[in-house]
Amino acid sequence: MRFLTKMVSGFALVALASVVSLSLSSLPAWAASGGTTTTSSMQMGTGSSNGYSSTATSSSELSLGAALTKTGSDQLTLSVSPSPQAAANPAVVKSLAGQVVTFYVKTKVFSGDGMMAVGTATTNASGVATLNYMPTWTGVTDFAAQMGATSTMGAMSTSLNYNVLKDPTGVPSQYFESQRPLHGIATVLVKFLIGIAAAVWLILLGTLAVVLFRMPRLGRSQ
Amino acid sequence: MDKNSPIPPRDDNYSDTESAWAVDVREAATRGMTQKASRKWWLAIALLSLMVLAGVYAWYYQLKHGMASAGYNDQAFWAVYIADVIAFIGVSYGGAVISAILRLTGQSWRAPLTRIAEGMALATVIVGAMFIFPHLGRPERFMNIVYYANWSSPLVWDFLAIMTYTVATIIFFYIPLIPDLAIVNRHLGSSNSPMRRKIYSALSLNWMGNKRQRRLLHGSLTLISLVIIPLAVSVHSVLSWAFALTSRPGWAETVFPPYFVIAALYSGTALVIVTAAAFRSGYKLQRFITQRHFVRIGYLMAALGLVYLYLTFADMATEGYTGITTGWITQTITGRYAIPFWIYVLFGELIPIVVVAVKKFRNIKGLTFAAGGVVVALWIKRLVIVLPPATQPLIGSYWGAYHFTWVSITITLAGVAAVPLILMVMFRLIPILSIEEMEEAGPIGSIEQISDKTEKYQDTLLAGGRNLEHVKQKTPSAGLQMSGVDPISPQTTPALAVNPNVNTGGFSINPGEIR
């Protein structure tokens, strides 16, 4: 029993390692690219780019921005950077470096709280953290970010009107709806499968019924 | 016939040996029902119940705060809960199919394992099916799958297949229990509470053990065994089609149905080993569940592991070679899912194969360790199957991400805790060993379990007790612990020299009976 206890504990650690590795490495190279962002002009206030408009608000130390990138795909780059007041103070900037920032989409679709985590990124030496994100529904998308355990999330928000294209050009057509090859025989196939399922149920319940009704009689008839 | 006789008579007359065996089997099988629960048992029950309650609270929290509280988002829409569904129903499949296959092929050595395997199958299928509710997010819409069934969707077939399989597992668990409940009712006699007696009496269906009842029992069990094997295959095929019939790279794979079926068998076999080891130790069943059982199931586990490795390779090699949609492969092997994937390779493939291949490790501890690793590794593997394709972009290059939260971890752990909890409570209410099957297999069946080494020494013993001292020195237990027989005590060994019928405490061994 002691061996089993040790074994269970050991494997619990293995499972935990997997869970932690998935959680910590949530956004590797493609996300944690702080410092190389093209969104510096979008970090504060309002702005627009290629027809997409964004507004941003800032907390006392940090500000959040969102912009359309030109990196070959229609994705946004969300960034968090020190506010102008904070940026002017090297000590504050230094304290903001190396912090984990969690980015959120404000939506109630997945979350009653209205905050759906979409990824994390670590701030660079300048206190800037960026995350690439592609919204999946059309219309205005609001974003928020939280650094560490601070409660500045609500203060840092930005909204962006982003259109999701249903059939963008250049994307392989196999990803979009087309006539299924089995379309013609679907009804027959479904009926056939329902027939098999019914037969299985008949065998299962029939066997049970025979056992339930016949077994007591056979016991009495001896 | 006297209903209150301690041992209900069988149609064929019991020999003294068989009677002694039957008494021992009944005592061991009902030990959990008759003995007062230990403090450790209560402690374990309390701990497991707490974990389950924590999971229920986490689910309530998830219902209140949304799927995002469990780490889900628009780009990781399927994640840990569907992996839990596959993993739990998978292990259930393994337990049921192993029991069914061994039953159909007449493997009498299976007898001490069947109840544990079938109980494990029942517990895991119930827990696995429960995971669909947190996975749904909006459980109040669950019945829509019936009201507005879309028969061209694999999800409807998933629902139907899982429900059918659950019913089949319950029936497969119940039917072999009928004679045991009758035996237990008589065995426990007045020590059983009146309520329990009534329930056992009703459920045992007036079992008298006559020929016609046995014929009906065996016939129905054979039929259910024949049905449950293809049924279990269909359940996992349909589960796999919930993935494979989508247009997602990494999921839309022709190899998925057998891939899922083999994974289910593999992890199920492993969990049978772990469960058997746990209850063998906890209920002191060393005499009945022996190393030979573990080795035989271990061989099966290793063979299935190799097939699963082959299918994993076939899946990745085909997609990797063509290079059409290989993003998920890169993410799996070298990207963010690399650590879980290589943990699977180590604990789910390499270690079990080494343990089974190397004689030194091929013992109960080694095999239990390997099997425990397989169970955990295969759960991790399911995550690796689900997450990379789910988060892979269909348009553009943005990869989504799933984050574990305390909610999803707590709900998953609750499921893990629920399985031993159900089994521990279950085996306080019903016998842990299949009494009828073990009595039918009899002591002769158990002799099959004697290891080769033991057989050699038995031959020496039966030849007339030559070199008896040598045997005693070399094998203090004469290997009989492995054979399901008590160690030969100094008091019993002198009899060996004069009587070829070896009294080993539980039953005698006749030379002609050893096969």
HADDOCK unambig.tbl for C-alpha pairs under 7 A between the chains (distance, minus, plus):
assign (segid A and resid 1 and name CA) (segid B and resid 278 and name CA) 6.98 0.50 0.50
assign (segid A and resid 1 and name CA) (segid B and resid 281 and name CA) 5.93 0.50 0.50
assign (segid A and resid 1 and name CA) (segid B and resid 282 and name CA) 6.87 0.50 0.50
assign (segid A and resid 4 and name CA) (segid B and resid 278 and name CA) 6.90 0.50 0.50
assign (segid A and resid 7 and name CA) (segid B and resid 369 and name CA) 6.58 0.50 0.50
assign (segid A and resid 11 and name CA) (segid B and resid 373 and name CA) 6.59 0.50 0.50
assign (segid A and resid 11 and name CA) (segid B and resid 376 and name CA) 6.66 0.50 0.50
assign (segid A and resid 15 and name CA) (segid B and resid 376 and name CA) 6.52 0.50 0.50
assign (segid A and resid 18 and name CA) (segid B and resid 339 and name CA) 6.56 0.50 0.50
assign (segid A and resid 18 and name CA) (segid B and resid 340 and name CA) 4.94 0.50 0.50
assign (segid A and resid 19 and name CA) (segid B and resid 404 and name CA) 6.75 0.50 0.50
assign (segid A and resid 21 and name CA) (segid B and resid 339 and name CA) 6.73 0.50 0.50
assign (segid A and resid 22 and name CA) (segid B and resid 336 and name CA) 6.85 0.50 0.50
assign (segid A and resid 22 and name CA) (segid B and resid 337 and name CA) 6.72 0.50 0.50
assign (segid A and resid 22 and name CA) (segid B and resid 403 and name CA) 6.96 0.50 0.50
assign (segid A and resid 23 and name CA) (segid B and resid 403 and name CA) 5.00 0.50 0.50
assign (segid A and resid 23 and name CA) (segid B and resid 404 and name CA) 5.81 0.50 0.50
assign (segid A and resid 25 and name CA) (segid B and resid 336 and name CA) 6.03 0.50 0.50
assign (segid A and resid 26 and name CA) (segid B and resid 401 and name CA) 5.93 0.50 0.50
assign (segid A and resid 26 and name CA) (segid B and resid 403 and name CA) 6.86 0.50 0.50
assign (segid A and resid 73 and name CA) (segid B and resid 396 and name CA) 4.95 0.50 0.50
assign (segid A and resid 73 and name CA) (segid B and resid 397 and name CA) 6.45 0.50 0.50
assign (segid A and resid 74 and name CA) (segid B and resid 396 and name CA) 6.50 0.50 0.50
assign (segid A and resid 75 and name CA) (segid B and resid 398 and name CA) 7.00 0.50 0.50
assign (segid A and resid 110 and name CA) (segid B and resid 66 and name CA) 5.31 0.50 0.50
assign (segid A and resid 110 and name CA) (segid B and resid 67 and name CA) 5.02 0.50 0.50
assign (segid A and resid 110 and name CA) (segid B and resid 68 and name CA) 5.18 0.50 0.50
assign (segid A and resid 110 and name CA) (segid B and resid 73 and name CA) 6.27 0.50 0.50
assign (segid A and resid 111 and name CA) (segid B and resid 65 and name CA) 5.46 0.50 0.50
assign (segid A and resid 111 and name CA) (segid B and resid 66 and name CA) 3.89 0.50 0.50
assign (segid A and resid 111 and name CA) (segid B and resid 67 and name CA) 5.74 0.50 0.50
assign (segid A and resid 111 and name CA) (segid B and resid 68 and name CA) 4.94 0.50 0.50
assign (segid A and resid 111 and name CA) (segid B and resid 69 and name CA) 6.78 0.50 0.50
assign (segid A and resid 112 and name CA) (segid B and resid 64 and name CA) 6.42 0.50 0.50
assign (segid A and resid 112 and name CA) (segid B and resid 65 and name CA) 4.18 0.50 0.50
assign (segid A and resid 112 and name CA) (segid B and resid 66 and name CA) 4.87 0.50 0.50
assign (segid A and resid 113 and name CA) (segid B and resid 65 and name CA) 5.58 0.50 0.50
assign (segid A and resid 116 and name CA) (segid B and resid 68 and name CA) 5.21 0.50 0.50
assign (segid A and resid 116 and name CA) (segid B and resid 73 and name CA) 6.09 0.50 0.50
assign (segid A and resid 117 and name CA) (segid B and resid 68 and name CA) 6.74 0.50 0.50
assign (segid A and resid 117 and name CA) (segid B and resid 73 and name CA) 6.77 0.50 0.50
assign (segid A and resid 118 and name CA) (segid B and resid 73 and name CA) 6.55 0.50 0.50
assign (segid A and resid 118 and name CA) (segid B and resid 401 and name CA) 6.69 0.50 0.50
assign (segid A and resid 119 and name CA) (segid B and resid 401 and name CA) 6.33 0.50 0.50
assign (segid A and resid 132 and name CA) (segid B and resid 398 and name CA) 6.86 0.50 0.50
assign (segid A and resid 133 and name CA) (segid B and resid 398 and name CA) 6.33 0.50 0.50
assign (segid A and resid 134 and name CA) (segid B and resid 398 and name CA) 6.41 0.50 0.50
assign (segid A and resid 136 and name CA) (segid B and resid 74 and name CA) 6.95 0.50 0.50
assign (segid A and resid 171 and name CA) (segid B and resid 395 and name CA) 6.66 0.50 0.50
assign (segid A and resid 175 and name CA) (segid B and resid 247 and name CA) 6.31 0.50 0.50
assign (segid A and resid 190 and name CA) (segid B and resid 151 and name CA) 6.65 0.50 0.50
assign (segid A and resid 204 and name CA) (segid B and resid 168 and name CA) 6.45 0.50 0.50
assign (segid A and resid 204 and name CA) (segid B and resid 224 and name CA) 6.89 0.50 0.50
assign (segid A and resid 207 and name CA) (segid B and resid 220 and name CA) 6.11 0.50 0.50
assign (segid A and resid 208 and name CA) (segid B and resid 171 and name CA) 6.96 0.50 0.50
assign (segid A and resid 212 and name CA) (segid B and resid 205 and name CA) 6.93 0.50 0.50
assign (segid A and resid 215 and name CA) (segid B and resid 205 and name CA) 6.02 0.50 0.50
assign (segid A and resid 215 and name CA) (segid B and resid 213 and name CA) 6.11 0.50 0.50
assign (segid A and resid 216 and name CA) (segid B and resid 205 and name CA) 4.89 0.50 0.50
assign (segid A and resid 216 and name CA) (segid B and resid 206 and name CA) 4.79 0.50 0.50
assign (segid A and resid 216 and name CA) (segid B and resid 207 and name CA) 6.80 0.50 0.50
assign (segid A and resid 218 and name CA) (segid B and resid 212 and name CA) 6.58 0.50 0.50
assign (segid A and resid 218 and name CA) (segid B and resid 213 and name CA) 5.98 0.50 0.50
assign (segid A and resid 219 and name CA) (segid B and resid 206 and name CA) 5.53 0.50 0.50
assign (segid A and resid 219 and name CA) (segid B and resid 207 and name CA) 5.73 0.50 0.50
assign (segid A and resid 219 and name CA) (segid B and resid 208 and name CA) 5.45 0.50 0.50
assign (segid A and resid 219 and name CA) (segid B and resid 213 and name CA) 6.87 0.50 0.50
